């Protein structure tokens, strides 16, 4: 069973990690848990109130296969939790790391993206940070996986989900059908 923790903050972008958590839990039996700063309840940008399973500070890396950082406006403020040590330790243990939208800022600030192909909402979003990976930035509208690190712009929750699953070694017919279903939404009939 894949053990996944998604980090949420106040005003998190609720659509960004919904697909990976729902698909992982419902179709692939993931143990999905949610962590927030101090284990406090948070409200999403859409008004969803979440009571987390645990505090970020209580995350045990030896009980984890996948760590997801959900985007949200808090990551660009002084109120953002400093989780650099957690990210670096998870990366050193070869735990899959996934950041979407401003969750990619956390990966950049920790140095994880310094030598990996990655994306975000924009190059400018990351260039405001003191990180060494600008030469590896890919300006694409979909998720990128490189060496067990997945990044995506906030507009790419479907490819984010897919790249995480592929990185976990899941690429079955169910996933192909699920991706085709989501892709069909973007096809307009005449």
N, C-alpha and C positions, 0 to 999 in steps of 0.2 A: 504494500500500500504506500502510495506517495504521500508524504507528510508535508503540507504546505501551510505557510503563514503569510498572510497579506497584511502589510502595515498600512493603517488608515490614520489620517489626521483630520482635524476639524475642517469642514468644507471640502472633503475629498470628492473627487469626480466619480460618482457612483457607477457610471457606465463602463469605465475603463477596465475594471477587473471582474465585472459580473460574469462575463462569458467563460473565462478560464476557471473561476471558482465553481460556477454552476455545472459546466461540462465536466470538469475534473471530478467533482463530487458525485454527480448523477450518473455519468456514463463510465467513469474509470475508477470509482471507489476511492478517490482522494480523501484523506483526512484534512479538511479545510478549516483553518482557524484564523482569527483576526486579532491583531494586536494594535494598541493605540498608546500614545504617551501616557504613562501612569495608569494604564488600564481604564481610563475614563471613557464614558459614553461620548460619541461624536455624532455630528449631523452632517450629512452629505450636502453637496451643492444643490441637489434636488429635493432635500428635506427628509431623506431617509435617516432615521435614528438607529444607530448601531451600538449595542452593548457588546464589547469585545470579549473574547475568551481569556485574554491575558494582556499584561502590560508589555510594551516593547522591551523593557528592562528585564523581563522574566523569560525572554525567548532563550531556549536551550538548543544550541546548534547541533548537539549530538542527537536531537530528536527531530531533525529537519532535513528535507530533501530539496525544498524549493522555498525561496524567500522572494516575495513580490512586494514592490513598493508602488502603491497606487498614487497617481497624481492628485493634485489639488493646489489651490492657491497658497496654502500655508508654506509650502516648500520655498517660496520666494520671499519669505519674511523672516524677521528675527525670532519669531515664535516657533520656527521649525525645530523639531528635536534633532540633536546631533547624534546620528547613528553611524558615524564613520567607522568607529571601532567594530561595531557589529557587522557592517558590510565587509570590511577588510578581513575579519576573522572568518566569515562565511565563505568569502572568495578563496581564502587560503585552504579551507577544508573541502573545496571543490563542490560546494553547495550551489545549485543553480540559482542565479540571481536574475530577476526580471524587474525592469523599471519602465513605466509608461508615463508619458506626458512629463510633468515636473518631477516624477519619480526618477527620471533619468538624471536629473540634477544631483540627486543623492549619490548615484553611482559615479558621476563625474567628479564630484567633490572628494570622494573617497579614493580616487586614483585608479579605480577599476577600469575605466574607459581609456586610460592613457595609451594602451597598445592594442585596442580591439576596434573592429569596425562597429559603428553604432549610429543611432539616429536619435532624434528628439522632436520637439515641436518646431524647432528651427536651430540653425547654427548659432544665431545670435543669443538664443536662450541659454546655451551652454558657454558661449564665449565670455559672458559676464562673470564666469567663475574662473578661479585660478586652477585650470586643469591642463594637462599636457596632451590631450587626445584630439585636438582640433584637426590634425592631419588625417585622422581616421573617421571623421564625421561623414556620414552618407546622407545627402539631401533626398530622401525618398518618403513616400506617404504610407509605408508599410513597415512592419517589424523586421528587425535584423537580429540574427543569433550569431554569436561568435564566441567560441570557447566557453560554452555554458553560461553566457551572459546574453540576455535578451533585452532589447530596447525598442521602444515604439513611440510615435507621436500619439497624442491623446485621441486622435481621430481613427486609430487603427486597432480597436480591441479584437477584431476577428483574426487578423494576422498575428497579433500578440499571443492570443490563445493558441493558434496553430504552431507558432515557433516554440512556445514552451512545451507543448505536447511532443513535437518532433524531437526536441532536445532531450526529453525524457524517454525517447525511443518508441513513442506511440504514433503510428502512422497507418492505422487500419482503415478498412472500408467505411466504418462508421464515421471516422473523422473526415474522410473524403466527401461523404454524403452531406455531412454537417456544413462543411466549407462551401460545397456547391449550393446548398440551400441559402446560405448567407450571401453568396455572390449573386444569386438570382435576383435578390432585392435590387441590385444596381442595373439590371437589364430592363430597359423600357420597351414594351411591345408597341408596335406601330399602330 
